[in-house]
Amino acid sequence: MIALSWQLMTTRAFAGGGRLAVPQAEIWRTDPVTLWDVVVDRRAMSARLGEYPSLERVWALSLLGRDRQAIDEGRVLLAGSADRFRPLLVLAYACRRSHRWRETALLQEEALRLASSPAQEALVRYEIGVRFFDEALYRDAAAELEWAYDLYRAAGRERIARLCLPALKRAREVLALSPVPGYPPI
């Protein structure tokens, strides 16, 4: 499964779902159990850090575990951006990877207010759903992921809508295993 948000947000640096153009080697993927993007080839990702546009660089730094640097560069990127939508989401991503839930939520809320299309709203809802999953709020995660799926479908983005389904299925799976609905299994 590819990382839905970064497939949409990047400027083609990760076209093909995290695969390099030549050779076709996977350098990252989304773990279907945790819903976290994980590095498959650290050396390849590290080697390309200087080539990535600023949005992807912040994302890649987060994946490489360089959280402080990712957040610092994300804040600089946001401060210098006229269009705040994507920088807000990439900074929120870096904060989420660092378990900074409050800051992540605030950044995502601002991005949601700035969303200017159903597809942009769907992207933010997807990211919120994954954050809720990280926070073990599985009922909320499933609701947001379903909302993202529905928004993508309403926007005529069927292929992207289908990319939401594995995360939605996983949130519902974990929710079904919970002894108390909405809480993590014991």
MIKOLDREN-130640 format. One record per atom (N, C-alpha, C): x negated, y, z; residue in three letters. Coordinates in steps of 0.1 Angstrom, whole numbers, plus 5000, padded with zeros to 4 digits. Last residue first. Layout:
<pts>
XYZALA;...
</pts>
This chain:
<pts>
507149495251ILE;506249475263ILE;505249365260ILE;507549725224PRO;507749595230PRO;506749575242PRO;508550075229PRO;507649965224PRO;507849835231PRO;511950175223TYR;510750175231TYR;509850055226TYR;514250145208GLY;513550275208GLY;512250285215GLY;515949925230PRO;515849995217PRO;515150125218PRO;514049725249VAL;514949835251VAL;514849915237VAL;512549535236PRO;513549485246PRO;514549595249PRO;511749545202SER;511749615215SER;512849565224SER;511949435177LEU;511249355187LEU;511249415201LEU;513149635162ALA;513949515165ALA;513249425176ALA;510949815160LEU;512149855168LEU;512949725172LEU;509349675143VAL;508849695156VAL;510049735165VAL;511049685120GLU;510549555125GLU;510149575140GLU;511349955115ARG;512449875119ARG;512149745125ARG;508650015108ALA;509250085120ALA;510450005124ALA;508449845085ARG;507549825097ARG;508149885109ARG;510249975067LYS;510449835071LYS;509649805084LYS;509050225065LEU;510350215070LEU;510650075075LEU;506650145052ALA;506550205065ALA;507950205072ALA;507750025028PRO;506949945037PRO;506850005051PRO;509250255016LEU;509850135022LEU;508950055031LEU;507850465004CYS;508250485018CYS;508750355024CYS;507650384978LEU;506450384986LEU;506750405001LEU;510150434968ARG;509850294970ARG;508550284979ARG;509850714963ALA;510750664973ALA;510450524977ALA;508150714941ILE;507650754954ILE;508550714966ILE;509950614923ARG;508750544925ARG;508150584939ARG;512050814923GLU;512350674927GLU;511050594931GLU;512851094925ARG;511451044927ARG;511550894931ARG;515151244926GLY;514851164914GLY;513451104914GLY;515851344949ALA;515051434941ALA;514651364928ALA;517051134961ALA;517951244957ALA;517251334948ALA;514750984968ARG;515650934958ARG;516551044953ARG;513551164986TYR;512851134974TYR;513851074964TYR;515651145006LEU;515251275000LEU;514551254986LEU;515450875014ASP;516650935008ASP;516451065000ASP;512850865025TYR;513250785014TYR;514450835006TYR;513151055046ALA;512151075035ALA;512550995023ALA;515050905061TRP;515351045056TRP;514451075044TRP;513550685068GLU;514750675060GLU;515150805053GLU;511650825084LEU;511250755072LEU;512350725063LEU;513350915105GLU;512551005096GLU;512150945083GLU;514250665116ALA;515150765111ALA;514450865101ALA;511850545123ALA;512750475113ALA;513650585107ALA;511050725144ALA;510250695132ALA;511050635120ALA;513150695162ASP;512950825156ASP;512050805143ASP;512550425169ARG;513950465164ARG;513850595156ARG;509950445179TYR;510250365167TYR;511650405161TYR;507650585191LEU;509050635191LEU;509750575178LEU;504950555193ALA;505850445198ALA;507250495199ALA;503450745181GLU;503850775195GLU;504750665201GLU;503250635156ASP;502050645164ASP;502450665179ASP;505950695148PHE;505450555149PHE;504250545158PHE;505750975147PHE;506650905157PHE;506250765159PHE;504050995125ARG;503651045138ARG;504450975149ARG;505650885105VAL;504450815109VAL;503950865122VAL;507651085105GLY;507950945108GLY;506750865112GLY;506151305096ILE;506751305110ILE;507151165114ILE;505551215070GLU;504451245080GLU;505051245094GLU;508251215060TYR;507351095060TYR;506251105071TYR;508851485062ARG;509651385070ARG;508851255071ARG;507051585043VAL;506951625057VAL;507651525066VAL;508151465020LEU;506751445024LEU;506551475039LEU;510651575019ALA;510551425021ALA;509051395026ALA;510151835014GLU;510751805027GLU;510551655030GLU;509151804988GLN;508251854999GLN;508851825013GLN;511451714976ALA;510251624976ALA;509351674987ALA;513251934978PRO;513551804985PRO;512351714986PRO;511252224984SER;511952134975SER;512352014983SER;509752375000SER;510652454991SER;511352354981SER;508852395034ALA;509152305023ALA;510152375013ALA;508552555056LEU;508052605043LEU;508352515031LEU;509552395077ARG;510252525074ARG;509752585060ARG;507652195076LEU;509052165072LEU;509852295069LEU;505452325085ALA;505452275071ALA;506852245067ALA;506252365111GLU;506052485102GLU;506052445088GLU;506252105120GLU;507552185120GLU;507352305111GLU;503652035117GLN;504651965109GLN;505952045108GLN;502552195138LEU;502152205124LEU;503152145114LEU;503852085160LEU;504052225157LEU;503652255142LEU;502951815159ALA;504351845158ALA;504551985154ALA;500151855164THR;500651795152THR;502051825149THR;500251955190GLU;499752045179GLU;500151985165GLU;501251735203ARG;501951865203ARG;501551945192ARG;499351525198TRP;500751515194TRP;501451645193TRP;496551445190ARG;497051575195ARG;498451595191ARG;495151215181HIS;496251205191HIS;496651335198HIS;493651245159SER;492951275172SER;493951265183SER;495451215139ARG;494351115140ARG;493651125153ARG;496851455142ARG;497451325145ARG;496451215147ARG;494951635132CYS;495351635146CYS;496051505151CYS;494851565105ALA;493651555113ALA;493951555128ALA;497551615099TYR;497051485097TYR;495751465106TYR;497651895103ALA;498451805111ALA;497951665111ALA;495951965081LEU;495451985095LEU;496351905105LEU;497551885060VAL;496251815062VAL;495651845076VAL;499852045064LEU;499951905065LEU;498551835067LEU;498752305061LEU;499352265074LEU;499452115075LEU;497752285034PRO;496852295045PRO;497452265059PRO;500352275021ARG;499452155021ARG;498352175032ARG;501552535029PHE;502252405030PHE;501252295031PHE;500552795026ARG;500152725038ARG;500652575038ARG;499052985003ASP;500152885004ASP;499752785015ASP;496853125011ALA;498053195009ALA;499253105009ALA;494353035035SER;495352985024SER;496553075023SER;492653055055GLY;492353125043GLY;493253095031GLY;493652905076ALA;493453055078ALA;493253125065ALA;493352645065LEU;494652705068LEU;494552855069LEU;490552625065LEU;491352605053LEU;492652675054LEU;490052635092VAL;489452735083VAL;490252735070VAL;491352405101ARG;491752535106ARG;491252655097ARG;489852205088GLY;491352225085GLY;491852365089GLY;487452235100GLU;487552265086GLU;488952285082GLU;488252145126ASP;487652275124ASP;487752325109ASP;489151885121ILE;490051995126ILE;489552135124ILE;486851765111ALA;488051775103ALA;488951885108ALA;485151795133GLN;484751865121GLN;486051875112GLN;486551635151ARG;486251775154ARG;485951845142ARG;486551375137ASP;487751445141ASP;487551595143ASP;485351175120ARG;484651305123ARG;485851405127ARG;486250935111GLY;486150955125GLY;485451085130GLY;486850915085LEU;485550875089LEU;485250895104LEU;489351035084LEU;489250885082LEU;487850835087LEU;488651305086SER;489451235096SER;489351085095SER;487251335062LEU;486551355075LEU;487251285086LEU;489351305044ALA;488251205045ALA;487451215058ALA;490851545050TRP;491451405052TRP;490351305053TRP;489051735043VAL;489551735057VAL;490051595060VAL;488751665016ARG;487651665025ARG;488051655039ARG;491251725005GLU;490851585006GLU;489651565015GLU;491152005007LEU;492151925013LEU;491751785016LEU;488752074992SER;488852105006SER;489952025013SER;487751814969PRO;488251944972PRO;488551954987PRO;484751614972TYR;486151624974TYR;486551774975TYR;481951604971GLU;482751614958GLU;484251644960GLU;480951554996GLY;480651684989GLY;481451704977GLY;481951295000LEU;482351405008LEU;482151535002LEU;480951064988ARG;481751154980ARG;482251274988ARG;479550925008ALA;478850974996ALA;479651074988ALA;481750845024SER;480750945029SER;479951005017SER;482950655007MET;483650775011MET;482750885016MET;480850465004ALA;481450534992ALA;482150664996ALA;480550385031ARG;479450445023ARG;479950525011ARG;482950275038ARG;482550395044ARG;481450465036ARG;485450125024ASP;484050145020ASP;483550275025ASP;487850145038VAL;487350015034VAL;485850015030VAL;489350325062VAL;488350325053VAL;487850185050VAL;492950355065VAL;491650305070VAL;490650305059VAL;495750515077ASP;494850505066ASP;493550455072ASP;498250335096TRP;497050425095TRP;496350405083TRP;500150155100LEU;500550265091LEU;499450375091LEU;499749915113THR;499650035121THR;500050165113THR;500349735092VAL;500849715106VAL;500849835114VAL;499249805068PRO;500749795068PRO;501249765082PRO;496950065064ASP;497149935071ASP;498749915072ASP;496150195033THR;496950215045THR;497250075051THR;492650235023ARG;494050185021ARG;494850215034ARG;489650315005TRP;490550325016TRP;491950265013TRP;488350224983ILE;487550284994ILE;488350315006ILE;488149964960GLU;488950034970GLU;488150094980GLU;486750014928ALA;486549964942ALA;487450034951ALA;486350004899GLN;487650004906GLN;487449944919GLN;483250194897PRO;484050084894PRO;485350094902PRO;485250444885VAL;484350344881VAL;483450314892VAL;487250584901ALA;487450564887ALA;486550444882ALA;488150444933LEU;487250514925LEU;487550484910LEU;491250454949ARG;490250374941ARG;489450474933ARG;493450564962GLY;492250534969GLY;491150454962GLY;495450564941GLY;495650504954GLY;494350474962GLY;495150684917GLY;495050544917GLY;495050484931GLY;493350974928ALA;494250914919ALA;494050764918ALA;491951124946PHE;492250984950PHE;493350924941PHE;491651364933ALA;490451294938ALA;490651154942ALA;493951484926ARG;493551374917ARG;492251314922ARG;494451654947THR;494251704934THR;493551604925THR;496951524970THR;495551554965THR;495551604951THR;499551474978MET;498951604981MET;497651634975MET;500351224970LEU;501051334965LEU;500351464967LEU;498551054983GLN;498751034968GLN;499451164962GLN;498951135008TRP;497751175002TRP;497751154987TRP;501451025015SER;501251165016SER;500051205008SER;501050735011LEU;502050815003LEU;501750965003LEU;498450545006ALA;498950645015ALA;499850745008ALA;499550224992ILE;498750344992ILE;499250445002ILE;499249885000MET;500050005000MET;499150125000MET;
</pts>
